[in-house]
Amino acid sequence: MLHSIVTSAQPLSRATTPPAAQKDPWPALIALCIGFFMILVDSTIVSVATPAIIENLHAGVNSVLWVTSAYLLAYAVPVLITGRLGDRIGPRKVYLAGLLVFTLSSLWCGLTGSIGMLILARVVQGLGAAMMTPQTMAIITRIFPSERRGQAMAMWGATAGVATLVGPILGGVLVDGLGWEWIFFINVPVGVVAFAMALRMVPHLETHRHRFDWLGVALSGVGMFLLVFGIQEGHQYHWSTITGVVTVWRLIVLGLLVLAGFVLWQARNRQEPLVPLVLFRERNFSLANVAITAMCFAITAMAFPFMLYAQLVRGLSPMEAALLLVPMAVMSIVLAPIVGKLTDSLHPRLLTTFGFVCAAVSLAWLARVMTADSPTWQILLPMVLLGVGNAFVWSPTSATATRSLPMHRAGAGAGVYNATRQVGAVLGSAAIAVLMDSRIAAHGLRFEPAEAGAGHLPGMVLAPFSGAMSDAMLLPAGILVVGLLAALFFVPPPHQRGAAQPID
């Protein structure tokens, strides 16, 4: 059966075959989504293992947050150029190489014995993820005709949304049953299966020669690192001097200036900029980037205070804490195919604004019920609503971002969209670290959660600690309002307006 599917998919590899004439591209999409699911699970899976890593590796909260931030940063920065790299040497080749790097570095993560080595291994893992992600989106854009691309992108977007929710659940099961190392070891067999499927099912596609904007790569990488490092480490250094004349605020300002220089260089580069600013003339593409950045910021940020609250305040095991997320994941999975079908027919504004409203309300609601003595059912209800919001944001936003782009800009568009998505996650991880530290101090607490011992806090600090975590939850809720405002200005895609589809 598999052989017949692969055989029927062979015409996809012909560069001369237009998208509308492709034969059943779904097997290729399924193969890509398995690898894509794995790398996105790793964006959030560490959150549930945070207390275990703190205790086992004798690390502080801020150090463990860098386990996620390092991954997200290494994921976000190179994704711009890896999209172009796929256009130049073939998205299939780059995807397979990235999958190999990701799988081997996952093994390295599980074998490390220090927080420093774990962070370094996560950087390499993030580089592998950066090689894979834009290829998935670019291949979908090129093998599906426009009138079917909405459902395909809906599946891609739903995979992203569900993966960010499944991460903590899977992490809880593995940490509780086998140990925190297994949140990384599990990637090895999955990576082998994903590699074999992609090798057989993903087609070869036409390549294009591209000049690499190395100055743009350097500016974007340096700017992002300075900005994220300054934000995340600011509270640790009391927003003052780090070393010598280097201060936190100088790092942040310098990061912003370097990023401004990056944008200026992209505008002045007459050859082939890393980010073709012409992409942002497409209204829906620009707005979708803002919307998905806000969503990724919120989902990444909310996981840390919620998991610390569930385990340290409520005294739940990692698996029990992860089970609190089950209603959210179930709603996302159940609604994903329904939303996917609606994506090709309904105005994207209707779907995404409903999703953002549900998500923002759910996090604000969750902040109110995250008390030391709240019953479990009060925690589960906002989780159901968050699952609804998640389903109505990811799929329509992903489809809306790419539907109007011409084929020769598929790689660049995929790279930009995934870069902004990861930038949101990086900033969410960094910002929530600052806010949690400051709210813990504001509630009169002067200790590291590692001092709690066996994952439990002393009774006298349960109320103030839960108060600090609920305060932190308001940040991602507020950021979702930004996504909502962007979604309000979506316009109908070309096929709904009766306009010609972009093909070159």
C-alpha positions as CSV (number, residue, x, y, z in Angstrom):
1,M,0.0,0.0,0.0
2,L,2.8,2.4,1.0
3,H,4.6,1.6,-2.3
4,S,1.5,2.4,-4.3
5,I,1.1,5.8,-2.5
6,V,4.8,6.7,-3.1
7,T,4.6,5.6,-6.7
8,S,1.5,7.8,-7.3
9,A,3.3,10.7,-5.7
10,Q,6.3,10.6,-8.1
11,P,5.0,13.2,-10.5
12,L,5.4,15.7,-7.6
13,S,9.1,15.7,-8.2
14,R,8.8,17.0,-11.7
15,A,9.6,20.7,-11.8
16,T,7.4,21.2,-14.7
17,T,4.2,19.9,-13.1
18,P,2.1,22.9,-11.9
19,P,0.6,22.7,-8.4
20,A,-2.9,22.2,-9.7
21,A,-1.9,19.0,-11.5
22,Q,-0.2,17.3,-8.5
23,K,-1.3,13.8,-7.7
24,D,-2.4,13.3,-4.1
25,P,0.1,15.4,-2.1
26,W,-1.4,14.3,1.2
27,P,1.1,11.5,2.0
28,A,3.9,14.0,1.7
29,L,2.1,16.4,4.0
30,I,1.5,13.7,6.6
31,A,5.2,12.7,6.6
32,L,6.2,16.4,7.0
33,C,3.8,17.0,9.8
34,I,5.2,14.1,11.9
35,G,8.7,15.8,12.0
36,F,7.1,19.2,12.4
37,F,5.0,18.0,15.3
38,M,8.1,16.6,17.0
39,I,10.2,19.8,16.9
40,L,7.3,22.0,18.1
41,V,6.6,19.6,21.0
42,D,10.1,20.4,22.1
43,S,9.3,24.1,22.3
44,T,7.0,23.5,25.3
45,I,7.9,20.0,26.7
46,V,10.6,21.4,29.0
47,S,8.1,23.5,30.9
48,V,6.6,20.6,32.8
49,A,10.1,19.2,33.5
50,T,11.3,22.5,35.0
51,P,11.1,21.4,38.7
52,A,12.7,18.1,38.0
53,I,15.6,19.7,36.1
54,I,16.1,22.3,38.8
55,E,16.4,19.5,41.4
56,N,18.4,17.0,39.4
57,L,20.9,19.4,37.9
58,H,21.0,21.8,40.9
59,A,20.1,24.8,38.7
60,G,18.1,28.0,39.3
61,V,14.8,28.9,37.6
62,N,16.4,31.4,35.3
63,S,19.0,28.8,34.1
64,V,16.4,26.2,33.4
65,L,14.3,28.8,31.5
66,W,17.4,29.2,29.2
67,V,17.0,25.5,28.3
68,T,13.9,26.6,26.4
69,S,15.1,30.1,25.4
70,A,18.3,28.8,23.9
71,Y,16.4,26.3,21.8
72,L,13.9,28.9,20.7
73,L,16.6,31.5,19.9
74,A,18.7,29.0,17.9
75,Y,15.4,28.0,16.2
76,A,14.4,31.5,15.3
77,V,17.5,33.2,14.1
78,P,18.7,30.9,11.2
79,V,15.1,30.1,10.0
80,L,15.3,33.1,7.7
81,I,18.2,31.7,5.8
82,T,17.2,28.0,5.9
83,G,14.1,28.9,4.0
84,R,16.3,30.3,1.2
85,L,18.6,27.4,1.6
86,G,15.7,25.0,0.8
87,D,14.9,27.0,-2.4
88,R,18.6,26.7,-3.5
89,I,19.5,23.1,-2.8
90,G,16.0,21.6,-2.4
91,P,13.6,21.7,0.5
92,R,13.6,17.9,0.8
93,K,17.4,17.7,1.3
94,V,17.4,20.5,3.9
95,Y,14.5,19.0,5.8
96,L,16.2,15.6,6.0
97,A,19.5,17.1,7.1
98,G,17.7,19.1,9.8
99,L,15.8,16.1,11.0
100,L,19.1,14.2,11.4
101,V,20.7,17.0,13.4
102,F,17.6,17.3,15.6
103,T,17.4,13.6,16.3
104,L,21.1,13.3,17.2
105,S,21.1,16.4,19.4
106,S,18.0,15.1,21.2
107,L,20.1,12.1,22.2
108,W,22.8,14.5,23.4
109,C,20.3,16.4,25.5
110,G,19.2,13.3,27.4
111,L,22.8,12.2,28.1
112,T,24.0,15.6,29.5
113,G,24.7,15.9,33.2
114,S,25.0,19.6,33.7
115,I,22.7,22.6,33.0
116,G,25.4,24.2,30.8
117,M,25.8,21.2,28.5
118,L,22.0,20.8,28.3
119,I,21.7,24.4,27.1
120,L,24.4,23.9,24.5
121,A,22.7,20.7,23.2
122,R,19.5,22.5,23.0
123,V,21.1,25.2,20.8
124,V,22.2,22.5,18.3
125,Q,18.7,21.0,18.5
126,G,17.2,24.4,17.7
127,L,19.5,24.6,14.6
128,G,18.1,21.3,13.4
129,A,14.6,22.6,13.9
130,A,15.4,25.8,12.0
131,M,16.4,23.7,9.0
132,M,13.2,21.7,9.0
133,T,10.4,24.1,9.7
134,P,10.4,26.5,6.7
135,Q,10.7,23.5,4.3
136,T,7.4,22.1,5.5
137,M,5.6,25.3,4.8
138,A,7.3,25.9,1.5
139,I,6.6,22.4,0.2
140,I,2.9,22.7,1.1
141,T,2.7,26.0,-0.8
142,R,4.3,24.4,-3.9
143,I,2.6,21.0,-4.1
144,F,-1.0,22.0,-3.2
145,P,-3.1,24.1,-5.6
146,S,-4.5,27.3,-4.1
147,E,-8.1,26.1,-3.8
148,R,-6.9,23.1,-1.7
149,R,-4.1,24.9,0.1
150,G,-6.4,26.2,2.9
151,Q,-7.1,22.6,4.1
152,A,-3.4,21.7,3.8
153,M,-2.2,24.8,5.7
154,A,-5.0,24.1,8.2
155,M,-3.5,20.7,8.9
156,W,-0.1,22.3,9.2
157,G,-1.4,25.0,11.5
158,A,-3.4,22.5,13.6
159,T,-0.2,20.4,13.9
160,A,1.6,23.4,15.3
161,G,-1.2,24.3,17.7
162,V,-1.8,20.8,19.0
163,A,2.0,20.2,19.4
164,T,2.4,23.2,21.7
165,L,-0.3,21.8,23.9
166,V,0.7,18.2,23.8
167,G,4.3,19.0,24.8
168,P,3.5,19.6,28.5
169,I,1.2,16.6,28.6
170,L,3.7,14.2,27.0
171,G,6.4,15.8,29.2
172,G,4.4,15.1,32.4
173,V,3.9,11.4,31.5
174,L,7.6,10.9,30.6
175,V,9.0,12.9,33.6
176,D,6.8,11.1,36.1
177,G,7.3,7.7,34.7
178,L,10.9,7.6,33.3
179,G,12.7,10.8,34.3
180,W,13.2,14.2,32.7
181,E,15.9,12.8,30.3
182,W,13.1,10.9,28.4
183,I,11.5,14.1,27.1
184,F,14.5,14.1,24.8
185,F,15.1,10.4,24.3
186,I,11.6,10.0,23.0
187,N,12.6,12.0,19.9
188,V,15.1,9.4,18.7
189,P,12.7,6.7,17.6
190,V,10.2,9.3,16.4
191,G,12.9,11.0,14.4
192,V,14.0,7.7,12.8
193,V,10.4,7.0,11.7
194,A,9.9,10.6,10.4
195,F,13.2,10.4,8.5
196,A,12.1,7.1,6.8
197,M,8.7,8.5,5.9
198,A,10.1,11.7,4.5
199,L,12.7,9.9,2.5
200,R,10.0,7.9,0.7
201,M,7.1,10.3,0.5
202,V,8.4,13.9,0.2
203,P,9.1,14.8,-3.5
204,H,12.1,16.5,-5.0
205,L,11.1,20.0,-6.1
206,E,12.6,22.6,-8.4
207,T,15.5,24.6,-7.0
208,H,16.4,28.3,-7.6
209,R,19.7,30.0,-7.3
210,H,19.9,32.5,-4.4
211,R,22.5,34.9,-3.1
212,F,22.8,34.6,0.7
213,D,22.6,37.8,2.6
214,W,25.2,37.1,5.2
215,L,25.2,40.6,6.6
216,G,21.5,40.3,7.2
217,V,22.0,36.9,8.9
218,A,24.6,38.5,11.2
219,L,22.5,41.5,12.1
220,S,19.4,39.6,12.8
221,G,21.2,37.0,14.9
222,V,23.2,39.5,17.0
223,G,20.2,41.8,17.5
224,M,17.9,39.0,18.6
225,F,20.5,37.6,21.0
226,L,21.2,40.9,22.7
227,L,17.5,41.7,23.0
228,V,16.5,38.4,24.5
229,F,19.5,38.1,26.7
230,G,18.9,41.6,28.1
231,I,15.2,40.9,28.8
232,Q,15.7,37.5,30.4
233,E,18.7,38.3,32.5
234,G,17.6,41.8,33.5
235,H,16.0,40.9,36.8
236,Q,18.8,38.6,37.6
237,Y,21.2,41.6,37.5
238,H,18.7,44.0,39.0
239,W,18.5,45.8,35.7
240,S,22.0,47.2,36.3
241,T,25.6,46.3,35.5
242,I,26.4,42.8,34.2
243,T,30.2,43.3,33.8
244,G,32.3,46.5,33.6
245,V,30.5,49.0,31.4
246,V,28.0,46.5,30.1
247,T,24.5,47.1,31.6
248,V,21.2,45.3,31.0
249,W,19.6,48.4,29.4
250,R,22.6,49.0,27.1
251,L,22.2,45.4,25.8
252,I,18.5,45.8,25.2
253,V,18.9,49.2,23.4
254,L,21.9,47.9,21.4
255,G,19.8,44.9,20.4
256,L,17.0,47.1,19.2
257,L,19.4,49.3,17.3
258,V,21.0,46.3,15.6
259,L,17.6,45.0,14.6
260,A,16.7,48.4,13.2
261,G,19.9,48.3,11.2
262,F,18.9,44.9,9.9
263,V,15.6,46.3,8.7
264,L,17.4,49.3,7.1
265,W,19.8,46.9,5.3
266,Q,17.0,44.8,4.0
267,A,15.4,47.9,2.5
268,R,18.7,49.1,0.9
269,N,19.9,45.7,-0.3
270,R,19.3,45.7,-4.1
271,Q,20.5,42.2,-4.7
272,E,18.6,39.6,-2.7
273,P,17.8,40.5,0.9
274,L,17.3,37.9,3.6
275,V,13.8,39.3,4.2
276,P,12.3,40.7,1.0
277,L,10.3,43.6,2.4
278,V,8.0,43.3,-0.7
279,L,6.4,40.4,1.2
280,F,4.9,42.8,3.6
281,R,3.0,44.7,0.9
282,E,0.6,41.7,1.1
283,R,-1.7,42.8,3.9
284,N,-2.8,39.4,5.1
285,F,0.8,38.2,5.3
286,S,1.9,41.2,7.4
287,L,-1.1,40.8,9.8
288,A,-0.8,37.1,10.0
289,N,2.8,37.5,11.2
290,V,1.7,39.8,14.0
291,A,-1.1,37.5,15.0
292,I,1.0,34.3,15.1
293,T,3.8,36.1,17.0
294,A,1.3,37.1,19.7
295,M,-0.1,33.6,19.9
296,C,3.3,31.9,20.2
297,F,4.3,34.5,22.8
298,A,1.2,33.7,24.9
299,I,1.3,29.9,24.6
300,T,5.0,29.7,25.5
301,A,4.7,32.2,28.3
302,M,1.7,30.7,30.0
303,A,3.2,27.2,30.3
304,F,5.9,28.2,32.8
305,P,3.9,29.8,35.6
306,F,1.1,27.3,35.2
307,M,3.3,24.3,35.5
308,L,5.2,25.7,38.5
309,Y,1.8,26.5,40.1
310,A,0.4,23.1,39.5
311,Q,3.4,21.2,40.8
312,L,4.7,23.5,43.6
313,V,1.4,24.9,44.9
314,R,-1.0,22.1,44.2
315,G,1.6,19.4,44.9
316,L,0.9,17.5,41.7
317,S,3.3,15.2,40.0
318,P,4.5,16.2,36.5
319,M,2.0,13.7,35.0
320,E,-0.8,14.9,37.1
321,A,0.0,18.6,36.3
322,A,0.1,17.7,32.6
323,L,-3.3,16.1,32.8
324,L,-4.8,19.6,33.6
325,L,-4.0,20.4,30.0
326,V,-5.9,17.5,28.5
327,P,-9.2,19.4,28.0
328,M,-7.3,22.0,26.1
329,A,-5.6,19.5,23.8
330,V,-8.8,17.5,23.3
331,M,-10.7,20.5,22.2
332,S,-7.9,21.6,19.8
333,I,-7.8,18.1,18.2
334,V,-11.5,17.7,17.9
335,L,-12.0,21.2,16.4
336,A,-9.0,21.1,14.1
337,P,-10.6,19.3,11.1
338,I,-13.8,21.4,11.4
339,V,-11.8,24.6,11.4
340,G,-9.7,23.3,8.5
341,K,-12.8,22.9,6.3
342,L,-14.1,26.3,7.2
343,T,-10.8,28.0,6.4
344,D,-11.3,27.7,2.6
345,S,-14.9,29.1,2.7
346,L,-15.2,31.6,5.6
347,H,-13.6,35.0,5.9
348,P,-10.4,34.6,8.0
349,R,-11.4,37.5,10.2
350,L,-14.4,35.6,11.5
351,L,-12.4,32.5,12.5
352,T,-9.3,34.2,14.0
353,T,-11.0,36.9,16.0
354,F,-13.2,34.3,17.6
355,G,-10.1,32.3,18.4
356,F,-8.2,35.2,19.9
357,V,-11.1,36.3,22.1
358,C,-11.5,32.8,23.4
359,A,-7.8,32.4,24.1
360,A,-7.5,35.8,25.9
361,V,-10.5,35.3,28.0
362,S,-9.4,31.8,29.0
363,L,-6.0,33.0,30.3
364,A,-7.5,35.9,32.2
365,W,-10.0,33.5,33.7
366,L,-7.2,31.1,34.6
367,A,-5.3,33.8,36.4
368,R,-8.3,34.4,38.6
369,V,-8.7,30.8,39.6
370,M,-5.0,30.0,40.2
371,T,-5.3,30.1,44.0
372,A,-3.8,27.7,46.6
373,D,-7.2,26.1,47.4
374,S,-9.2,26.3,44.1
375,P,-11.0,23.1,43.1
376,T,-9.7,21.3,40.1
377,W,-12.9,21.8,38.0
378,Q,-12.3,25.6,38.2
379,I,-8.9,25.1,36.5
380,L,-10.3,22.7,33.8
381,L,-13.0,25.0,32.5
382,P,-10.7,27.8,31.2
383,M,-8.5,25.1,29.7
384,V,-11.5,24.0,27.6
385,L,-11.9,27.5,26.3
386,L,-8.2,27.9,25.6
387,G,-8.4,24.7,23.5
388,V,-11.3,26.3,21.4
389,G,-9.3,29.5,20.9
390,N,-6.2,27.5,19.9
391,A,-8.1,25.6,17.2
392,F,-9.5,28.8,15.7
393,V,-6.2,30.7,15.6
394,W,-3.5,28.4,14.3
395,S,-5.0,26.9,11.2
396,P,-6.7,30.0,9.7
397,T,-3.7,32.2,10.5
398,S,-1.2,29.9,8.8
399,A,-3.5,29.6,5.7
400,T,-4.1,33.3,5.5
401,A,-0.4,34.1,5.7
402,T,0.7,32.1,2.6
403,R,-2.3,32.0,0.3
404,S,-1.6,35.2,-1.6
405,L,2.2,34.7,-2.0
406,P,3.7,33.9,-5.4
407,M,5.4,30.6,-5.8
408,H,8.9,31.9,-6.2
409,R,8.6,33.6,-2.8
410,A,7.4,30.4,-1.0
411,G,10.7,29.8,0.8
412,A,11.2,33.4,1.8
413,G,7.6,33.7,3.0
414,A,7.8,30.5,5.0
415,G,11.1,31.6,6.5
416,V,9.7,35.0,7.6
417,Y,6.5,33.5,9.0
418,N,8.3,30.8,11.0
419,A,10.9,33.3,12.2
420,T,8.3,35.7,13.5
421,R,6.5,32.8,15.1
422,Q,9.6,31.7,16.9
423,V,10.5,35.3,17.8
424,G,7.2,35.4,19.6
425,A,8.0,32.2,21.5
426,V,11.5,33.5,22.4
427,L,10.2,36.8,23.7
428,G,7.4,35.0,25.6
429,S,9.9,32.8,27.3
430,A,12.2,35.7,28.2
431,A,9.5,38.1,29.3
432,I,7.7,35.5,31.5
433,A,11.0,34.8,33.3
434,V,11.4,38.5,34.1
435,L,7.8,38.8,35.3
436,M,7.8,35.6,37.4
437,D,11.0,36.8,39.2
438,S,9.5,40.2,39.8
439,R,6.2,39.0,41.0
440,I,7.8,36.4,43.4
441,A,9.8,39.3,44.9
442,A,6.7,41.6,45.0
443,H,4.8,38.9,47.0
444,G,7.6,39.0,49.6
445,L,9.3,35.7,48.7
446,R,13.1,35.4,48.8
447,F,13.8,31.8,47.7
448,E,14.4,29.6,44.7
449,P,11.9,26.9,44.0
450,A,14.8,24.4,44.2
451,E,14.6,25.1,48.0
452,A,11.1,23.7,48.1
453,G,12.4,20.1,48.2
454,A,10.8,17.2,46.4
455,G,8.6,19.6,44.4
456,H,6.6,21.0,47.3
457,L,6.5,24.5,48.9
458,P,6.2,25.2,52.6
459,G,2.6,25.9,53.6
460,M,3.2,29.5,54.6
461,V,4.3,30.5,51.1
462,L,1.6,28.7,49.0
463,A,-0.7,31.7,48.8
464,P,1.9,34.3,47.9
465,F,3.6,32.0,45.4
466,S,0.3,31.1,43.7
467,G,-0.5,34.9,43.6
468,A,2.8,35.5,41.9
469,M,2.1,32.9,39.2
470,S,-1.5,34.1,38.6
471,D,-0.2,37.7,38.2
472,A,2.3,36.4,35.6
473,M,-0.5,34.7,33.6
474,L,-2.0,38.2,32.8
475,L,1.0,39.0,30.5
476,P,0.2,36.4,27.9
477,A,-3.5,37.2,28.2
478,G,-2.7,40.9,27.4
479,I,-0.5,40.0,24.5
480,L,-3.3,38.0,22.8
481,V,-5.2,41.3,22.5
482,V,-2.5,42.4,20.1
483,G,-3.2,39.3,18.0
484,L,-6.9,40.1,18.1
485,L,-6.3,43.6,16.8
486,A,-4.3,42.2,13.9
487,A,-6.9,39.6,13.0
488,L,-9.6,42.3,12.9
489,F,-8.0,43.7,9.7
490,F,-7.7,40.6,7.7
491,V,-9.2,40.8,4.2
492,P,-10.7,37.9,2.2
493,P,-8.1,35.7,0.3
494,P,-7.9,35.9,-3.5
495,H,-10.1,32.9,-4.2
496,Q,-12.9,34.4,-2.0
497,R,-12.7,37.7,-3.8
498,G,-12.6,36.1,-7.3
499,A,-9.1,37.5,-7.9
500,A,-6.4,35.8,-9.9
501,Q,-4.1,33.5,-7.9
502,P,-0.4,34.5,-7.7
503,I,1.7,32.0,-9.5
504,D,5.0,33.7,-10.2
